[in-house]
Amino acid sequence: MAAKRTILVDNGSLNPAATLRLRELAALVSKRLGHPVAPVSVLHSDKIDPVELGGERARTFESYAREAKESGCETLQVIPLFIGPSLALTEFLPELARKVGIGLEIAPTLGAADRIDALVDILADNLKSTGWTPGAGTVLLCDHGSPIQVVTAVREDLAARLRSKLGTQDLVGCAMERREGTMYAFNEPMLADAIKRARGRTVVLMLFLLPGRHAGPGGDVATLCSQHAPGGLDWRLSPLIAEHRGVIDLLAGG
Protein backbone atom coordinates (compact mmCIF):
# COMPACT_ATOMS: atom_id res chain seq x y z
CA MET A 1 0.00 0.00 0.00
CA ALA A 2 1.25 3.51 -0.82
CA ALA A 3 3.02 5.34 1.98
CA LYS A 4 1.01 8.44 1.06
CA ARG A 5 -2.61 8.89 0.10
CA THR A 6 -4.24 11.99 -1.31
CA ILE A 7 -7.68 13.00 -0.10
CA LEU A 8 -10.05 15.78 -1.15
CA VAL A 9 -11.62 17.06 2.06
CA ASP A 10 -14.77 19.12 2.58
CA ASN A 11 -16.40 20.15 5.83
CA GLY A 12 -19.17 17.57 5.48
CA SER A 13 -22.93 17.73 5.08
CA LEU A 14 -26.05 15.66 5.63
CA ASN A 15 -27.15 16.55 2.10
CA PRO A 16 -26.42 13.63 -0.29
CA ALA A 17 -25.86 16.10 -3.15
CA ALA A 18 -22.80 17.48 -1.37
CA THR A 19 -21.14 14.08 -1.05
CA LEU A 20 -22.01 13.14 -4.62
CA ARG A 21 -20.43 16.35 -5.94
CA LEU A 22 -17.40 15.82 -3.71
CA ARG A 23 -16.97 12.40 -5.32
CA GLU A 24 -17.22 13.89 -8.79
CA LEU A 25 -14.61 16.49 -7.94
CA ALA A 26 -12.27 13.89 -6.45
CA ALA A 27 -12.53 11.79 -9.61
CA LEU A 28 -11.76 14.80 -11.81
CA VAL A 29 -8.81 15.90 -9.66
CA SER A 30 -7.53 12.31 -9.63
CA LYS A 31 -7.61 12.24 -13.40
CA ARG A 32 -5.78 15.57 -13.56
CA LEU A 33 -3.08 14.51 -11.08
CA GLY A 34 -2.67 10.99 -12.40
CA HIS A 35 -3.11 9.23 -9.06
CA PRO A 36 -6.02 8.31 -6.77
CA VAL A 37 -7.76 11.03 -4.78
CA ALA A 38 -10.31 9.89 -2.22
CA PRO A 39 -13.33 12.03 -1.24
CA VAL A 40 -13.43 12.48 2.54
CA SER A 41 -15.43 14.80 4.79
CA VAL A 42 -14.36 16.26 8.11
CA LEU A 43 -17.66 15.26 9.77
CA HIS A 44 -21.35 14.51 9.24
CA SER A 45 -21.44 12.82 5.83
CA ASP A 46 -21.16 9.26 7.15
CA LYS A 47 -24.63 9.71 8.65
CA ILE A 48 -26.21 9.83 5.18
CA ASP A 49 -28.10 6.67 4.21
CA PRO A 50 -25.81 4.87 1.72
CA VAL A 51 -28.88 4.16 -0.42
CA GLU A 52 -28.87 7.88 -1.26
CA LEU A 53 -25.22 7.63 -2.27
CA GLY A 54 -25.38 4.78 -4.74
CA GLY A 55 -24.93 2.20 -2.00
CA GLU A 56 -21.53 3.46 -0.84
CA ARG A 57 -21.25 5.09 2.57
CA ALA A 58 -19.48 8.45 2.76
CA ARG A 59 -16.13 8.56 4.54
CA THR A 60 -15.17 10.92 7.33
CA PHE A 61 -11.63 11.84 8.26
CA GLU A 62 -11.00 9.93 11.48
CA SER A 63 -12.30 6.57 10.23
CA TYR A 64 -10.53 7.00 6.90
CA ALA A 65 -7.27 7.92 8.62
CA ARG A 66 -7.45 4.86 10.88
CA GLU A 67 -8.07 2.55 7.92
CA ALA A 68 -5.23 4.17 5.99
CA LYS A 69 -2.85 3.82 8.93
CA GLU A 70 -3.74 0.14 9.35
CA SER A 71 -3.07 -0.39 5.64
CA GLY A 72 0.46 0.98 5.92
CA CYS A 73 -0.15 4.60 4.89
CA GLU A 74 2.21 6.99 6.67
CA THR A 75 0.94 10.37 5.45
CA LEU A 76 -2.33 11.84 4.23
CA GLN A 77 -2.02 14.63 1.68
CA VAL A 78 -5.07 16.84 2.10
CA ILE A 79 -6.49 18.91 -0.74
CA PRO A 80 -8.88 21.22 1.15
CA LEU A 81 -12.19 22.15 -0.40
CA PHE A 82 -12.26 25.25 1.78
CA ILE A 83 -12.14 28.98 1.05
CA GLY A 84 -10.01 29.98 4.04
CA PRO A 85 -7.98 28.46 6.89
CA SER A 86 -10.85 27.33 9.10
CA LEU A 87 -10.38 25.60 12.46
CA ALA A 88 -11.16 22.31 10.76
CA LEU A 89 -7.86 22.63 8.88
CA THR A 90 -5.69 24.39 11.43
CA GLU A 91 -6.76 22.50 14.56
CA PHE A 92 -9.28 19.69 14.14
CA LEU A 93 -7.65 17.62 11.39
CA PRO A 94 -4.13 17.95 12.83
CA GLU A 95 -5.46 16.86 16.22
CA LEU A 96 -7.17 13.81 14.72
CA ALA A 97 -4.05 12.94 12.73
CA ARG A 98 -1.96 13.03 15.91
CA LYS A 99 -4.55 10.89 17.65
CA VAL A 100 -4.42 8.29 14.88
CA GLY A 101 -0.63 8.55 14.53
CA ILE A 102 -0.55 9.44 10.84
CA GLY A 103 1.30 12.25 9.07
CA LEU A 104 -0.63 15.14 7.56
CA GLU A 105 0.19 17.52 4.72
CA ILE A 106 -2.41 20.18 3.93
CA ALA A 107 -2.33 22.04 0.61
CA PRO A 108 -3.31 25.74 0.37
CA THR A 109 -6.99 26.64 0.50
CA LEU A 110 -8.84 28.09 -2.49
CA GLY A 111 -8.49 31.59 -1.07
CA ALA A 112 -4.73 31.36 -0.43
CA ALA A 113 -2.59 34.22 -1.74
CA ASP A 114 -1.33 32.32 -4.80
CA ARG A 115 -4.83 31.20 -5.78
CA ILE A 116 -7.13 34.04 -4.85
CA ASP A 117 -7.09 35.70 -8.29
CA ALA A 118 -8.32 32.48 -9.88
CA LEU A 119 -11.07 32.28 -7.26
CA VAL A 120 -12.05 35.86 -8.08
CA ASP A 121 -12.39 34.83 -11.73
CA ILE A 122 -14.69 31.96 -10.74
CA LEU A 123 -16.86 34.23 -8.61
CA ALA A 124 -17.03 36.81 -11.39
CA ASP A 125 -18.15 34.13 -13.85
CA ASN A 126 -20.79 32.88 -11.42
CA LEU A 127 -22.07 36.42 -10.94
CA LYS A 128 -22.27 37.13 -14.67
CA SER A 129 -24.07 33.82 -15.24
CA THR A 130 -27.06 35.27 -13.36
CA GLY A 131 -27.39 38.02 -15.98
CA TRP A 132 -25.85 40.70 -13.74
CA THR A 133 -24.12 43.62 -15.42
CA PRO A 134 -22.39 46.66 -13.85
CA GLY A 135 -25.01 49.08 -12.58
CA ALA A 136 -27.77 46.48 -12.59
CA GLY A 137 -28.00 46.26 -8.82
CA THR A 138 -26.39 45.26 -5.55
CA VAL A 139 -24.10 42.24 -5.20
CA LEU A 140 -23.94 40.58 -1.78
CA LEU A 141 -20.89 38.33 -1.46
CA CYS A 142 -22.20 35.98 1.21
CA ASP A 143 -20.29 33.41 3.25
CA HIS A 144 -21.42 31.29 6.17
CA GLY A 145 -19.81 33.43 8.87
CA SER A 146 -16.77 32.30 10.83
CA PRO A 147 -15.47 32.52 14.40
CA ILE A 148 -12.01 33.07 12.90
CA GLN A 149 -11.24 36.61 11.76
CA VAL A 150 -8.66 35.50 9.18
CA VAL A 151 -11.38 33.57 7.34
CA THR A 152 -13.59 36.66 7.17
CA ALA A 153 -10.56 38.62 5.99
CA VAL A 154 -10.42 36.33 2.93
CA ARG A 155 -14.04 37.23 2.17
CA GLU A 156 -13.28 40.93 2.42
CA ASP A 157 -10.19 40.56 0.22
CA LEU A 158 -12.33 38.77 -2.37
CA ALA A 159 -14.93 41.54 -2.19
CA ALA A 160 -12.30 44.24 -2.77
CA ARG A 161 -10.79 42.36 -5.71
CA LEU A 162 -14.22 41.79 -7.24
CA ARG A 163 -15.14 45.48 -6.95
CA SER A 164 -11.96 46.32 -8.82
CA LYS A 165 -12.37 43.60 -11.45
CA LEU A 166 -16.04 44.31 -12.11
CA GLY A 167 -15.85 48.08 -11.92
CA THR A 168 -18.55 48.45 -9.29
CA GLN A 169 -18.72 49.77 -5.75
CA ASP A 170 -22.14 48.24 -5.18
CA LEU A 171 -20.69 44.95 -3.89
CA VAL A 172 -20.77 44.12 -0.19
CA GLY A 173 -19.33 41.20 1.76
CA CYS A 174 -21.73 39.75 4.32
CA ALA A 175 -22.33 36.65 6.43
CA MET A 176 -25.29 34.32 6.69
CA GLU A 177 -24.89 34.09 10.47
CA ARG A 178 -22.44 34.83 13.29
CA ARG A 179 -21.84 33.87 16.88
CA GLU A 180 -23.19 36.14 19.61
CA GLY A 181 -20.92 38.72 21.18
CA THR A 182 -18.92 41.76 20.12
CA MET A 183 -15.81 39.63 19.61
CA TYR A 184 -17.47 38.17 16.48
CA ALA A 185 -18.66 41.50 15.06
CA PHE A 186 -16.01 41.25 12.33
CA ASN A 187 -18.50 39.07 10.44
CA GLU A 188 -20.84 42.04 9.94
CA PRO A 189 -22.89 42.94 8.06
CA MET A 190 -25.36 40.10 8.23
CA LEU A 191 -27.16 39.01 5.07
CA ALA A 192 -30.54 39.71 6.69
CA ASP A 193 -29.55 43.36 7.16
CA ALA A 194 -27.57 43.80 3.94
CA ILE A 195 -30.42 42.67 1.71
CA LYS A 196 -32.71 45.26 3.27
CA ARG A 197 -30.44 47.93 1.79
CA ALA A 198 -30.06 46.25 -1.60
CA ARG A 199 -31.32 47.86 -4.77
CA GLY A 200 -32.02 46.94 -8.35
CA ARG A 201 -31.40 43.46 -9.67
CA THR A 202 -29.69 42.02 -6.59
CA VAL A 203 -27.47 38.95 -6.68
CA VAL A 204 -26.37 37.01 -3.63
CA LEU A 205 -22.96 35.85 -4.80
CA MET A 206 -22.51 32.56 -3.00
CA LEU A 207 -19.19 32.11 -1.20
CA PHE A 208 -20.27 28.52 -0.58
CA LEU A 209 -18.78 25.46 -2.21
CA LEU A 210 -21.32 22.63 -2.09
CA PRO A 211 -25.08 22.31 -1.64
CA GLY A 212 -26.34 21.69 1.85
CA ARG A 213 -28.54 23.01 4.62
CA HIS A 214 -27.29 26.54 4.03
CA ALA A 215 -26.67 26.77 0.28
CA GLY A 216 -28.81 25.95 -2.70
CA PRO A 217 -32.58 26.08 -3.34
CA GLY A 218 -34.56 26.11 -0.11
CA GLY A 219 -31.43 26.53 2.03
CA ASP A 220 -30.89 28.99 4.87
CA VAL A 221 -29.47 31.68 2.57
CA ALA A 222 -32.53 31.61 0.32
CA THR A 223 -34.82 31.57 3.35
CA LEU A 224 -33.15 34.63 4.87
CA CYS A 225 -33.46 36.49 1.59
CA SER A 226 -37.14 35.62 1.30
CA GLN A 227 -37.79 36.76 4.86
CA HIS A 228 -35.83 40.03 4.82
CA ALA A 229 -35.74 41.35 1.24
CA PRO A 230 -37.88 44.46 0.71
CA GLY A 231 -41.12 43.85 -1.11
CA GLY A 232 -40.61 43.87 -4.85
CA LEU A 233 -36.82 43.47 -4.71
CA ASP A 234 -35.60 41.35 -7.61
CA TRP A 235 -33.02 39.03 -6.02
CA ARG A 236 -31.42 35.76 -7.00
CA LEU A 237 -28.66 33.39 -5.88
CA SER A 238 -25.55 32.73 -7.94
CA PRO A 239 -24.28 29.20 -8.63
CA LEU A 240 -22.04 27.58 -6.02
CA ILE A 241 -18.27 27.65 -6.41
CA ALA A 242 -17.89 23.88 -6.83
CA GLU A 243 -20.25 23.99 -9.81
CA HIS A 244 -17.68 25.98 -11.82
CA ARG A 245 -15.33 23.97 -14.02
CA GLY A 246 -12.39 26.16 -12.97
CA VAL A 247 -12.41 24.78 -9.45
CA ILE A 248 -10.64 21.63 -10.72
CA ASP A 249 -7.63 23.71 -11.75
CA LEU A 250 -7.45 25.21 -8.27
CA LEU A 251 -7.82 21.89 -6.48
CA ALA A 252 -5.19 20.31 -8.69
CA GLY A 253 -2.75 23.06 -7.76
CA GLY A 254 -3.15 25.22 -10.84
C-alpha positions as CSV (number, residue, x, y, z in Angstrom):
1,M,0.0,0.0,0.0
2,A,1.2,3.5,-0.8
3,A,3.0,5.3,2.0
4,K,1.0,8.4,1.1
5,R,-2.6,8.9,0.1
6,T,-4.2,12.0,-1.3
7,I,-7.7,13.0,-0.1
8,L,-10.0,15.8,-1.2
9,V,-11.6,17.1,2.1
10,D,-14.8,19.1,2.6
11,N,-16.4,20.2,5.8
12,G,-19.2,17.6,5.5
13,S,-22.9,17.7,5.1
14,L,-26.0,15.7,5.6
15,N,-27.2,16.6,2.1
16,P,-26.4,13.6,-0.3
17,A,-25.9,16.1,-3.2
18,A,-22.8,17.5,-1.4
19,T,-21.1,14.1,-1.1
20,L,-22.0,13.1,-4.6
21,R,-20.4,16.3,-5.9
22,L,-17.4,15.8,-3.7
23,R,-17.0,12.4,-5.3
24,E,-17.2,13.9,-8.8
25,L,-14.6,16.5,-7.9
26,A,-12.3,13.9,-6.4
27,A,-12.5,11.8,-9.6
28,L,-11.8,14.8,-11.8
29,V,-8.8,15.9,-9.7
30,S,-7.5,12.3,-9.6
31,K,-7.6,12.2,-13.4
32,R,-5.8,15.6,-13.6
33,L,-3.1,14.5,-11.1
34,G,-2.7,11.0,-12.4
35,H,-3.1,9.2,-9.1
36,P,-6.0,8.3,-6.8
37,V,-7.8,11.0,-4.8
38,A,-10.3,9.9,-2.2
39,P,-13.3,12.0,-1.2
40,V,-13.4,12.5,2.5
41,S,-15.4,14.8,4.8
42,V,-14.4,16.3,8.1
43,L,-17.7,15.3,9.8
44,H,-21.3,14.5,9.2
45,S,-21.4,12.8,5.8
46,D,-21.2,9.3,7.2
47,K,-24.6,9.7,8.7
48,I,-26.2,9.8,5.2
49,D,-28.1,6.7,4.2
50,P,-25.8,4.9,1.7
51,V,-28.9,4.2,-0.4
52,E,-28.9,7.9,-1.3
53,L,-25.2,7.6,-2.3
54,G,-25.4,4.8,-4.7
55,G,-24.9,2.2,-2.0
56,E,-21.5,3.5,-0.8
57,R,-21.3,5.1,2.6
58,A,-19.5,8.4,2.8
59,R,-16.1,8.6,4.5
60,T,-15.2,10.9,7.3
61,F,-11.6,11.8,8.3
62,E,-11.0,9.9,11.5
63,S,-12.3,6.6,10.2
64,Y,-10.5,7.0,6.9
65,A,-7.3,7.9,8.6
66,R,-7.4,4.9,10.9
67,E,-8.1,2.5,7.9
68,A,-5.2,4.2,6.0
69,K,-2.9,3.8,8.9
70,E,-3.7,0.1,9.4
71,S,-3.1,-0.4,5.6
72,G,0.5,1.0,5.9
73,C,-0.1,4.6,4.9
74,E,2.2,7.0,6.7
75,T,0.9,10.4,5.4
76,L,-2.3,11.8,4.2
77,Q,-2.0,14.6,1.7
78,V,-5.1,16.8,2.1
79,I,-6.5,18.9,-0.7
80,P,-8.9,21.2,1.1
81,L,-12.2,22.1,-0.4
82,F,-12.3,25.3,1.8
83,I,-12.1,29.0,1.1
84,G,-10.0,30.0,4.0
85,P,-8.0,28.5,6.9
86,S,-10.8,27.3,9.1
87,L,-10.4,25.6,12.5
88,A,-11.2,22.3,10.8
89,L,-7.9,22.6,8.9
90,T,-5.7,24.4,11.4
91,E,-6.8,22.5,14.6
92,F,-9.3,19.7,14.1
93,L,-7.7,17.6,11.4
94,P,-4.1,18.0,12.8
95,E,-5.5,16.9,16.2
96,L,-7.2,13.8,14.7
97,A,-4.1,12.9,12.7
98,R,-2.0,13.0,15.9
99,K,-4.5,10.9,17.7
100,V,-4.4,8.3,14.9
101,G,-0.6,8.5,14.5
102,I,-0.5,9.4,10.8
103,G,1.3,12.3,9.1
104,L,-0.6,15.1,7.6
105,E,0.2,17.5,4.7
106,I,-2.4,20.2,3.9
107,A,-2.3,22.0,0.6
108,P,-3.3,25.7,0.4
109,T,-7.0,26.6,0.5
110,L,-8.8,28.1,-2.5
111,G,-8.5,31.6,-1.1
112,A,-4.7,31.4,-0.4
113,A,-2.6,34.2,-1.7
114,D,-1.3,32.3,-4.8
115,R,-4.8,31.2,-5.8
116,I,-7.1,34.0,-4.9
117,D,-7.1,35.7,-8.3
118,A,-8.3,32.5,-9.9
119,L,-11.1,32.3,-7.3
120,V,-12.0,35.9,-8.1
121,D,-12.4,34.8,-11.7
122,I,-14.7,32.0,-10.7
123,L,-16.9,34.2,-8.6
124,A,-17.0,36.8,-11.4
125,D,-18.1,34.1,-13.9
126,N,-20.8,32.9,-11.4
127,L,-22.1,36.4,-10.9
128,K,-22.3,37.1,-14.7
129,S,-24.1,33.8,-15.2
130,T,-27.1,35.3,-13.4
131,G,-27.4,38.0,-16.0
132,W,-25.9,40.7,-13.7
133,T,-24.1,43.6,-15.4
134,P,-22.4,46.7,-13.8
135,G,-25.0,49.1,-12.6
136,A,-27.8,46.5,-12.6
137,G,-28.0,46.3,-8.8
138,T,-26.4,45.3,-5.6
139,V,-24.1,42.2,-5.2
140,L,-23.9,40.6,-1.8
141,L,-20.9,38.3,-1.5
142,C,-22.2,36.0,1.2
143,D,-20.3,33.4,3.2
144,H,-21.4,31.3,6.2
145,G,-19.8,33.4,8.9
146,S,-16.8,32.3,10.8
147,P,-15.5,32.5,14.4
148,I,-12.0,33.1,12.9
149,Q,-11.2,36.6,11.8
150,V,-8.7,35.5,9.2
151,V,-11.4,33.6,7.3
152,T,-13.6,36.7,7.2
153,A,-10.6,38.6,6.0
154,V,-10.4,36.3,2.9
155,R,-14.0,37.2,2.2
156,E,-13.3,40.9,2.4
157,D,-10.2,40.6,0.2
158,L,-12.3,38.8,-2.4
159,A,-14.9,41.5,-2.2
160,A,-12.3,44.2,-2.8
161,R,-10.8,42.4,-5.7
162,L,-14.2,41.8,-7.2
163,R,-15.1,45.5,-6.9
164,S,-12.0,46.3,-8.8
165,K,-12.4,43.6,-11.5
166,L,-16.0,44.3,-12.1
167,G,-15.8,48.1,-11.9
168,T,-18.6,48.4,-9.3
169,Q,-18.7,49.8,-5.8
170,D,-22.1,48.2,-5.2
171,L,-20.7,45.0,-3.9
172,V,-20.8,44.1,-0.2
173,G,-19.3,41.2,1.8
174,C,-21.7,39.7,4.3
175,A,-22.3,36.7,6.4
176,M,-25.3,34.3,6.7
177,E,-24.9,34.1,10.5
178,R,-22.4,34.8,13.3
179,R,-21.8,33.9,16.9
180,E,-23.2,36.1,19.6
181,G,-20.9,38.7,21.2
182,T,-18.9,41.8,20.1
183,M,-15.8,39.6,19.6
184,Y,-17.5,38.2,16.5
185,A,-18.7,41.5,15.1
186,F,-16.0,41.3,12.3
187,N,-18.5,39.1,10.4
188,E,-20.8,42.0,9.9
189,P,-22.9,42.9,8.1
190,M,-25.4,40.1,8.2
191,L,-27.2,39.0,5.1
192,A,-30.5,39.7,6.7
193,D,-29.6,43.4,7.2
194,A,-27.6,43.8,3.9
195,I,-30.4,42.7,1.7
196,K,-32.7,45.3,3.3
197,R,-30.4,47.9,1.8
198,A,-30.1,46.3,-1.6
199,R,-31.3,47.9,-4.8
200,G,-32.0,46.9,-8.4
201,R,-31.4,43.5,-9.7
202,T,-29.7,42.0,-6.6
203,V,-27.5,39.0,-6.7
204,V,-26.4,37.0,-3.6
205,L,-23.0,35.8,-4.8
206,M,-22.5,32.6,-3.0
207,L,-19.2,32.1,-1.2
208,F,-20.3,28.5,-0.6
209,L,-18.8,25.5,-2.2
210,L,-21.3,22.6,-2.1
211,P,-25.1,22.3,-1.6
212,G,-26.3,21.7,1.9
213,R,-28.5,23.0,4.6
214,H,-27.3,26.5,4.0
215,A,-26.7,26.8,0.3
216,G,-28.8,25.9,-2.7
217,P,-32.6,26.1,-3.3
218,G,-34.6,26.1,-0.1
219,G,-31.4,26.5,2.0
220,D,-30.9,29.0,4.9
221,V,-29.5,31.7,2.6
222,A,-32.5,31.6,0.3
223,T,-34.8,31.6,3.4
224,L,-33.1,34.6,4.9
225,C,-33.5,36.5,1.6
226,S,-37.1,35.6,1.3
227,Q,-37.8,36.8,4.9
228,H,-35.8,40.0,4.8
229,A,-35.7,41.3,1.2
230,P,-37.9,44.5,0.7
231,G,-41.1,43.9,-1.1
232,G,-40.6,43.9,-4.8
233,L,-36.8,43.5,-4.7
234,D,-35.6,41.3,-7.6
235,W,-33.0,39.0,-6.0
236,R,-31.4,35.8,-7.0
237,L,-28.7,33.4,-5.9
238,S,-25.6,32.7,-7.9
239,P,-24.3,29.2,-8.6
240,L,-22.0,27.6,-6.0
241,I,-18.3,27.6,-6.4
242,A,-17.9,23.9,-6.8
243,E,-20.2,24.0,-9.8
244,H,-17.7,26.0,-11.8
245,R,-15.3,24.0,-14.0
246,G,-12.4,26.2,-13.0
247,V,-12.4,24.8,-9.5
248,I,-10.6,21.6,-10.7
249,D,-7.6,23.7,-11.7
250,L,-7.5,25.2,-8.3
251,L,-7.8,21.9,-6.5
252,A,-5.2,20.3,-8.7
253,G,-2.8,23.1,-7.8
254,G,-3.1,25.2,-10.8
